[in-house]
Amino acid sequence: MTKKFFAAILIAAFVFGGGAVEAKSLWVDGGAMSLYADKKARNVGDILTIVINESTTQTATKARTNSKSGSLNVATGTGIFDFIKAFSASGSDNFQADGSATDTSRFNGQITVTVVEVLPNDNMIVEGTQSIWQNRDEHKITLRGVIRRDDVTMNNTVPSTKVADASIRFDGKGPLNAKQRQGILTQLFNFLF
């Protein structure tokens, strides 16, 4: 009898004392990922890694050549101009300049960025900043750009060559970077001359 009594009280407590009960689904609407789906960035706030492998080479070669010459011959004067003696003059000017410059830059690294906006065509705007301190020098990498969902690899990375409208900035500050700048007098002479 006591078992039946406890069972009746337990059932009554669930029925009358439980209040409103909500049924929740095991499946979450709006972007839930399947157990078999890749764990790629796809929504605002998701993170992914950009693998930076950029190199640029600029070459400029210029050559300038300019020359001119002239001559003047005057004969002796006649009549009232007989005081003019015969003379001649000539002159020439030559100018030649050659120059070339080559600038090569290479930057390799990785930066983890955050999806800040998903565009209507499912492209994603990503941005991120990474600061690295080494011997009182700060090196800061900042990246912003647009990536396609199809370019995100299965390990959640994107090569920098696949980032559209990419803005990759590498800045530094500290004692070492300060030594790489020209002094004030050198800057003044370069400005004046």
RAFENGI-V132423 format. One record per residue. N is the residue number from 0. RES is the residue in one small letter. D_CENTER is the distance of its C-alpha to the mean C-alpha in Angstrom with 2 decimals. Layout:
n->N res->RES d_center->D_CENTER
n->N res->RES d_center->D_CENTER
This chain:
n->0 res->m d_center->78.85
n->1 res->t d_center->76.33
n->2 res->k d_center->73.71
n->3 res->k d_center->74.27
n->4 res->f d_center->74.18
n->5 res->f d_center->70.80
n->6 res->a d_center->69.40
n->7 res->a d_center->70.62
n->8 res->i d_center->69.15
n->9 res->l d_center->65.79
n->10 res->i d_center->65.72
n->11 res->a d_center->66.79
n->12 res->a d_center->64.07
n->13 res->f d_center->61.38
n->14 res->v d_center->62.82
n->15 res->f d_center->63.72
n->16 res->g d_center->61.65
n->17 res->g d_center->58.23
n->18 res->g d_center->57.25
n->19 res->a d_center->54.68
n->20 res->v d_center->52.99
n->21 res->e d_center->49.75
n->22 res->a d_center->48.93
n->23 res->k d_center->45.28
n->24 res->s d_center->43.75
n->25 res->l d_center->42.19
n->26 res->w d_center->39.48
n->27 res->v d_center->36.77
n->28 res->d d_center->35.88
n->29 res->g d_center->32.40
n->30 res->g d_center->30.07
n->31 res->a d_center->32.25
n->32 res->m d_center->31.39
n->33 res->s d_center->34.12
n->34 res->l d_center->35.21
n->35 res->y d_center->34.29
n->36 res->a d_center->30.82
n->37 res->d d_center->27.56
n->38 res->k d_center->25.92
n->39 res->k d_center->22.55
n->40 res->a d_center->20.32
n->41 res->r d_center->21.60
n->42 res->n d_center->22.20
n->43 res->v d_center->20.67
n->44 res->g d_center->20.49
n->45 res->d d_center->20.20
n->46 res->i d_center->17.84
n->47 res->l d_center->16.29
n->48 res->t d_center->14.45
n->49 res->i d_center->11.32
n->50 res->v d_center->12.34
n->51 res->i d_center->9.70
n->52 res->n d_center->11.50
n->53 res->e d_center->9.81
n->54 res->s d_center->12.16
n->55 res->t d_center->12.74
n->56 res->t d_center->16.17
n->57 res->q d_center->17.44
n->58 res->t d_center->21.18
n->59 res->a d_center->23.30
n->60 res->t d_center->27.09
n->61 res->k d_center->29.45
n->62 res->a d_center->33.22
n->63 res->r d_center->35.55
n->64 res->t d_center->39.29
n->65 res->n d_center->41.73
n->66 res->s d_center->45.47
n->67 res->k d_center->48.40
n->68 res->s d_center->52.07
n->69 res->g d_center->55.08
n->70 res->s d_center->58.80
n->71 res->l d_center->61.70
n->72 res->n d_center->65.41
n->73 res->v d_center->68.17
n->74 res->a d_center->71.82
n->75 res->t d_center->74.74
n->76 res->g d_center->75.75
n->77 res->t d_center->79.03
n->78 res->g d_center->81.35
n->79 res->i d_center->80.29
n->80 res->f d_center->77.07
n->81 res->d d_center->78.99
n->82 res->f d_center->77.57
n->83 res->i d_center->74.15
n->84 res->k d_center->73.93
n->85 res->a d_center->72.01
n->86 res->f d_center->68.53
n->87 res->s d_center->65.24
n->88 res->a d_center->61.66
n->89 res->s d_center->58.52
n->90 res->g d_center->54.97
n->91 res->s d_center->51.76
n->92 res->d d_center->48.17
n->93 res->n d_center->45.57
n->94 res->f d_center->41.85
n->95 res->q d_center->39.50
n->96 res->a d_center->35.98
n->97 res->d d_center->33.60
n->98 res->g d_center->30.13
n->99 res->s d_center->27.15
n->100 res->a d_center->23.80
n->101 res->t d_center->21.41
n->102 res->d d_center->18.01
n->103 res->t d_center->16.51
n->104 res->s d_center->13.42
n->105 res->r d_center->13.02
n->106 res->f d_center->10.98
n->107 res->n d_center->12.51
n->108 res->g d_center->12.55
n->109 res->q d_center->12.63
n->110 res->i d_center->11.57
n->111 res->t d_center->13.76
n->112 res->v d_center->12.64
n->113 res->t d_center->15.09
n->114 res->v d_center->15.94
n->115 res->v d_center->16.30
n->116 res->e d_center->17.80
n->117 res->v d_center->19.53
n->118 res->l d_center->19.94
n->119 res->p d_center->23.42
n->120 res->n d_center->22.53
n->121 res->d d_center->21.50
n->122 res->n d_center->17.76
n->123 res->m d_center->15.91
n->124 res->i d_center->13.17
n->125 res->v d_center->11.63
n->126 res->e d_center->10.10
n->127 res->g d_center->10.84
n->128 res->t d_center->11.14
n->129 res->q d_center->12.97
n->130 res->s d_center->15.20
n->131 res->i d_center->17.23
n->132 res->w d_center->20.33
n->133 res->q d_center->22.19
n->134 res->n d_center->25.24
n->135 res->r d_center->24.53
n->136 res->d d_center->21.01
n->137 res->e d_center->18.07
n->138 res->h d_center->14.72
n->139 res->k d_center->12.07
n->140 res->i d_center->8.87
n->141 res->t d_center->7.09
n->142 res->l d_center->5.30
n->143 res->r d_center->6.50
n->144 res->g d_center->7.73
n->145 res->v d_center->11.18
n->146 res->i d_center->13.12
n->147 res->r d_center->16.75
n->148 res->r d_center->19.38
n->149 res->d d_center->20.75
n->150 res->d d_center->17.72
n->151 res->v d_center->18.22
n->152 res->t d_center->20.43
n->153 res->m d_center->23.66
n->154 res->n d_center->22.35
n->155 res->n d_center->19.68
n->156 res->t d_center->16.62
n->157 res->v d_center->14.11
n->158 res->p d_center->12.72
n->159 res->s d_center->9.03
n->160 res->t d_center->10.74
n->161 res->k d_center->12.11
n->162 res->v d_center->9.24
n->163 res->a d_center->9.89
n->164 res->d d_center->8.20
n->165 res->a d_center->4.77
n->166 res->s d_center->2.49
n->167 res->i d_center->1.68
n->168 res->r d_center->4.98
n->169 res->f d_center->8.22
n->170 res->d d_center->11.31
n->171 res->g d_center->14.91
n->172 res->k d_center->18.31
n->173 res->g d_center->21.81
n->174 res->p d_center->24.71
n->175 res->l d_center->23.10
n->176 res->n d_center->20.20
n->177 res->a d_center->22.90
n->178 res->k d_center->24.92
n->179 res->q d_center->22.27
n->180 res->r d_center->22.54
n->181 res->q d_center->25.46
n->182 res->g d_center->28.52
n->183 res->i d_center->29.84
n->184 res->l d_center->32.61
n->185 res->t d_center->30.41
n->186 res->q d_center->28.09
n->187 res->l d_center->31.31
n->188 res->f d_center->32.79
n->189 res->n d_center->29.68
n->190 res->f d_center->29.77
n->191 res->l d_center->33.52
n->192 res->f d_center->33.82
